[in-house]
Amino acid sequence: MDSIIYLDHAATSWPKPPEVLEAMKQAMESAAANPGRGSHRMAVNASRVLYQTRRTLATLFKVNNPNDIALTGNTTEALNLAIKGYLAEGDHVIATMIEHNSVRRPLEYLKRTRGIQVDYISVDAYGQIDLKEVERSFNKRTKLVVCSHSSNLLGSILPVKEIGELAVRYGAVLLVDAAQSAGMLSIDVNDMNIGMLAFPGHKGLMGPQGTGGLYISPNLDLEPLMHGGTGSQSEAIEQPTVRPDRYEAGTPNTIGYAGLQAAVEKVLELKTDNIYSHEWELTQRMIEGLSSIRGIKILGPKLGQPRTGIVSFVVEERDASELAFKLDREYGIAVRAGFHCTPLAHMAVGTENTGAVRASVGVWTSKEDVDLMVEAMAKIQA
């Protein structure tokens, strides 16, 4: 394809490490059978791919038992499994104003069908919450606290460990949406009091699309989202009770998970602290550059404050979608414009009527890429 400056890593990271492509090719050649459904060598190889993927993910997230990780097709599936599989009639949930529709829509569905109650904690202009407001929101029916580790619009980072401590104190479970943090921020499910962790394979973990997962604490039992063949306990009419089979009905994306395993190995090699530092420096460079251009307003944390690799902005009297179109067609720069599937976050920062342009950096983004983005916006605004 034509040369592209790719600044849409918050949606999907690109390009993938060469090790990912090679692992997928090898799996297609030697492990393309159904795992758990046969004793021949290709089926066994497929089972090994899935186990190795789980084991590598467990290393990254400090999970004690790899079988507590259910592999899913994406974060959305993982969040639906967690929310619909855990909540019952009349339960109370605490969420935040920066939640993605993958959290909000399942919650609103359960409000309508199961009568659950939801409180959305407000965030300030920089995407931060008040822990005192979180604590005041607990009641005797609070069963679940859901929060994004990092906002996909603002790049703000929430105090997950402290929120988890509150959840434990009041007898609730913390579900973390790590769509924008997995592979970029250090995550320890035990130290951070995380009962469930939903994550994508195709963003910061640098794996292929169609991969993701949900860590489920061994102390929790969820109703499966899907029912069907698992290759285990086939004589039973109900889903297996054993993990992870209970949550993984149907033929899995073994080829994709082979790529994910290789990708997570790359993340472990590079180290999340190094990845975060690299992306943070690039966001600071971009904020400095864009802030010097007339009419541009940066959303999210101020310069110098912690944030993930996201810089969203609005431009006075300019349509966000038009700006993204011009950046792509005239300058070869890929960004995302619109409402980013997070209308509550846009309401919180006053952009619910305009949307925003979101530029997001990744492992392979360079200073030159950032400078060309700033230069393009300066020309557009000139």
C-alpha positions in Angstrom: 0.0 0.0 0.0 1.0 3.7 -0.3 3.1 5.1 2.5 1.0 5.9 5.6 1.7 7.6 8.9 -0.4 5.4 11.2 -1.8 7.2 14.2 -4.8 5.0 15.0 -3.2 2.6 17.5 -6.0 3.1 20.0 -8.3 1.3 17.5 -5.8 -1.4 16.3 -2.1 -1.4 16.4 -0.1 -1.6 13.1 2.2 -2.9 11.8 2.4 -6.2 13.7 5.8 -7.6 14.7 7.2 -10.0 12.1 7.1 -12.7 14.8 3.3 -12.5 14.8 3.1 -13.2 11.1 5.5 -16.1 11.3 3.7 -17.7 14.3 0.4 -17.5 12.4 1.9 -19.1 9.3 3.4 -21.9 11.3 0.1 -22.5 13.1 -1.8 -22.7 9.9 0.7 -25.3 8.6 0.9 -27.5 11.7 -1.9 -26.6 14.2 -4.9 -25.8 12.1 -7.1 -28.6 13.6 -9.6 -28.3 16.4 -8.0 -28.2 19.9 -9.5 -30.6 22.4 -11.5 -32.5 19.8 -9.0 -35.1 18.8 -5.8 -37.0 19.7 -4.0 -36.7 16.4 -0.9 -34.5 16.3 -2.5 -31.4 14.7 -5.2 -31.3 17.3 -2.6 -31.7 20.0 -0.5 -28.9 18.5 -3.6 -26.7 18.4 -4.2 -27.4 22.1 -0.6 -26.5 22.9 -1.0 -23.2 21.0 -4.0 -22.2 23.2 -2.3 -23.2 26.4 0.9 -21.4 25.5 -1.1 -18.3 24.8 -2.8 -18.5 28.1 0.5 -19.1 29.9 2.1 -16.1 28.3 -0.8 -13.8 29.1 -0.7 -15.1 32.7 2.9 -14.0 32.9 2.1 -10.5 31.6 -0.9 -10.0 33.9 0.6 -11.9 36.9 -2.2 -14.4 36.9 -1.5 -17.5 39.0 -3.4 -20.1 36.9 -3.5 -19.7 33.1 -6.8 -21.6 33.0 -8.4 -18.6 34.7 -8.0 -16.8 31.4 -10.9 -17.3 28.9 -9.9 -16.5 25.3 -12.4 -14.4 23.4 -12.7 -12.8 20.1 -12.3 -9.2 21.4 -12.7 -7.1 24.5 -16.4 -6.6 23.7 -17.1 -10.3 24.0 -15.0 -10.5 27.2 -17.0 -7.6 28.8 -20.3 -9.1 27.8 -19.3 -12.4 29.4 -18.2 -10.6 32.6 -21.2 -8.3 32.9 -24.0 -10.6 31.7 -22.5 -13.7 33.4 -22.1 -12.1 36.8 -25.0 -9.7 37.4 -28.5 -10.8 38.6 -31.9 -9.2 39.1 -31.7 -6.1 41.3 -27.9 -5.9 41.5 -26.2 -2.4 41.7 -23.2 -1.5 39.6 -20.8 1.5 39.8 -19.3 2.6 36.5 -17.7 5.8 35.2 -18.4 8.5 32.6 -15.5 7.4 30.5 -16.8 3.9 29.8 -16.9 2.5 26.2 -20.2 1.4 24.7 -18.9 -2.2 25.3 -19.6 -1.5 29.0 -22.4 0.9 28.8 -24.6 -1.0 26.4 -24.6 -4.3 28.3 -25.3 -2.4 31.5 -28.2 -0.5 29.9 -29.5 -3.8 28.5 -29.5 -5.4 31.9 -31.2 -2.3 33.4 -34.0 -3.0 31.0 -34.1 -6.8 31.3 -32.9 -7.6 34.8 -33.7 -4.4 36.7 -30.1 -3.7 37.7 -29.2 -0.2 38.9 -26.2 1.7 37.6 -24.4 4.8 38.9 -22.0 6.5 36.5 -19.2 8.3 38.4 -18.5 11.8 36.9 -15.0 12.7 35.6 -13.4 16.1 35.5 -12.2 17.9 32.3 -9.0 15.9 32.4 -10.8 12.5 32.7 -10.1 11.9 36.4 -12.5 10.6 39.0 -13.0 11.5 42.7 -12.5 8.4 44.8 -14.7 9.9 47.5 -17.6 10.0 45.1 -16.9 6.3 44.2 -17.0 5.4 47.9 -20.2 7.3 48.5 -21.9 5.4 45.6 -21.6 1.9 47.3 -24.7 0.4 48.8 -25.7 -3.0 50.2 -26.7 -4.2 46.7 -23.5 -3.1 45.0 -22.1 -6.2 43.3 -19.8 -4.9 40.6 -17.5 -1.9 39.9 -16.6 -1.4 36.2 -13.9 1.0 35.1 -11.8 1.6 32.1 -8.1 1.5 33.0 -7.6 4.3 30.5 -10.1 6.5 28.6 -10.1 5.8 24.9 -11.0 9.4 24.3 -8.9 11.3 26.8 -6.0 9.0 27.5 -6.5 9.6 31.3 -5.4 6.7 33.6 -7.7 5.8 36.5 -6.5 4.7 39.9 -7.5 1.1 39.4 -5.7 -0.3 42.5 -7.5 2.2 44.8 -10.8 1.5 43.2 -10.2 -2.2 43.7 -9.4 -1.6 47.3 -12.8 0.1 47.7 -14.6 -2.7 45.9 -13.0 -5.3 48.2 -13.9 -3.3 51.3 -17.6 -3.1 50.3 -17.8 -6.7 49.1 -18.0 -6.0 45.4 -15.9 -7.2 42.4 -13.8 -5.0 40.2 -14.0 -5.5 36.4 -11.4 -3.6 34.5 -11.6 -2.7 30.8 -8.0 -2.8 29.7 -8.7 -2.0 26.1 -6.3 1.0 26.2 -3.8 -0.3 28.8 -3.0 -3.9 28.1 0.6 -4.0 26.8 1.2 -0.3 27.7 0.6 -0.2 31.5 1.8 -2.7 34.1 -1.1 -4.8 35.3 -1.0 -7.2 38.3 -4.5 -8.6 38.9 -3.7 -9.7 42.4 -1.9 -6.5 43.6 -4.6 -4.3 41.9 -7.6 -6.2 43.4 -8.9 -7.0 39.9 -11.6 -9.7 39.9 -12.1 -9.7 36.2 -9.8 -8.2 33.5 -11.1 -7.8 29.9 -8.4 -7.1 27.2 -8.0 -7.0 23.4 -5.3 -8.9 21.5 -5.2 -6.4 18.6 -4.2 -3.1 20.3 -1.3 -2.7 22.7 -0.6 -6.4 22.8 0.2 -6.1 19.1 -1.7 -9.3 18.1 -4.1 -9.9 15.3 -7.8 -8.8 15.2 -10.3 -11.4 16.5 -8.4 -12.1 19.7 -8.8 -11.1 23.3 -9.6 -12.5 26.6 -11.1 -12.3 30.1 -9.3 -13.1 33.3 -11.8 -14.4 35.9 -10.8 -14.7 39.5 -10.9 -18.3 40.8 -13.3 -17.0 43.4 -15.9 -16.2 40.8 -18.3 -18.2 38.7 -19.9 -16.7 35.6 -22.9 -18.0 33.6 -21.4 -18.7 30.1 -22.2 -16.3 27.4 -22.5 -19.1 24.8 -23.3 -22.8 25.0 -22.1 -25.5 22.7 -19.3 -27.8 21.9 -16.1 -27.6 23.9 -14.5 -31.0 23.4 -14.7 -31.8 27.1 -17.5 -33.4 29.1 -19.4 -34.0 25.8 -21.7 -36.5 27.5 -23.2 -33.7 29.7 -26.2 -31.6 28.6 -24.9 -28.6 30.4 -21.7 -26.6 29.8 -18.6 -28.1 31.4 -17.8 -26.9 34.9 -14.0 -27.0 34.2 -12.1 -23.9 33.2 -11.5 -22.5 30.6 -13.8 -24.8 28.6 -16.9 -23.5 30.4 -16.5 -20.1 28.7 -15.1 -21.2 25.3 -17.8 -22.9 23.3 -17.1 -23.5 19.6 -14.0 -23.8 17.4 -11.5 -21.1 18.5 -9.4 -18.8 16.5 -6.2 -20.9 17.0 -4.3 -19.2 14.2 -5.0 -15.8 15.7 -4.1 -16.9 19.2 -0.8 -18.2 17.9 -0.1 -14.7 16.6 -1.2 -13.3 20.0 1.1 -15.5 21.9 4.1 -14.3 19.8 2.9 -10.7 20.2 2.7 -10.9 24.0 6.2 -12.4 24.0 7.3 -9.3 22.1 5.6 -7.1 24.7 7.4 -9.0 27.5 10.7 -8.5 25.7 10.2 -4.8 25.2 8.7 -4.3 28.7 5.6 -2.3 29.4 7.4 0.4 31.3 9.6 1.1 28.3 6.6 1.0 25.9 4.7 3.5 28.2 7.7 5.8 28.4 8.1 5.8 24.6 4.4 6.6 24.0 4.2 9.2 26.7 7.2 11.1 25.3 5.5 11.1 21.9 2.2 12.3 23.3 3.9 15.2 25.1 5.7 16.1 21.8 2.4 16.1 20.0 0.5 18.1 22.6 3.3 20.8 22.6 3.1 21.0 18.8 -0.6 21.0 18.4 -1.1 23.5 21.3 0.9 26.1 19.4 -1.5 26.0 16.5 -4.4 28.5 16.4 -7.8 27.1 17.2 -6.8 23.7 18.5 -8.0 22.5 22.0 -6.4 19.4 23.5 -8.6 17.1 25.5 -7.5 15.0 28.5 -4.6 15.4 31.0 -2.4 18.5 30.9 1.1 18.5 29.5 3.4 16.6 31.8 0.7 14.5 33.4 0.4 10.7 33.0 -1.6 9.5 30.0 -1.6 6.6 27.5 -0.7 7.1 23.9 -3.9 9.1 23.0 -4.1 12.8 22.0 -7.7 13.9 21.1 -8.4 17.4 20.1 -11.1 19.7 18.7 -10.6 22.6 16.3 -12.8 25.8 16.4 -15.4 25.8 13.6 -13.9 22.7 11.9 -15.7 19.4 11.6 -13.7 16.5 13.1 -14.5 14.1 10.3 -13.5 16.6 7.7 -10.1 17.1 9.4 -9.5 13.3 9.6 -10.4 13.0 5.9 -8.0 15.8 4.9 -5.2 14.3 7.0 -5.7 11.0 5.3 -6.2 12.1 1.7 -3.8 15.0 1.6 -1.1 14.0 4.0 -1.3 10.2 4.3 -2.0 10.4 8.1 -4.4 7.9 9.6 -6.4 9.2 12.7 -9.8 8.5 14.1 -12.6 11.1 14.2 -16.1 11.1 15.7 -17.4 9.9 19.1 -15.2 6.9 19.6 -18.0 4.7 21.0 -17.8 6.7 24.3 -20.7 9.3 24.3 -20.5 9.6 28.1 -16.9 10.8 27.9 -17.8 13.3 25.3 -20.6 14.6 27.5 -18.1 14.9 30.4 -15.8 17.2 28.4 -18.4 19.1 26.4 -17.8 17.6 23.0 -21.0 15.6 22.7 -22.1 17.7 19.7 -18.8 18.0 17.8 -16.9 14.8 18.4 -13.1 15.0 18.3 -10.1 14.0 16.3 -8.0 11.3 18.0 -4.4 10.6 17.2 -2.9 7.7 19.0 0.7 6.5 18.9 2.2 3.0 19.3 5.4 1.1 19.8 6.6 1.8 16.2 5.6 5.5 16.1 8.5 7.8 15.6 9.2 11.5 16.5 9.1 12.2 12.8 5.6 10.8 12.5 4.5 13.1 15.3 6.2 16.1 13.7 4.6 15.4 10.4 1.2 15.2 12.0 1.7 18.6 13.7 3.0 20.1 10.5 0.0 18.9 8.6 -2.4 20.4 11.1 -0.5 23.7 11.0 -1.0 23.8 7.2 -4.6 22.9 7.5 -5.1 25.7 10.0 -3.0 28.2 8.1 
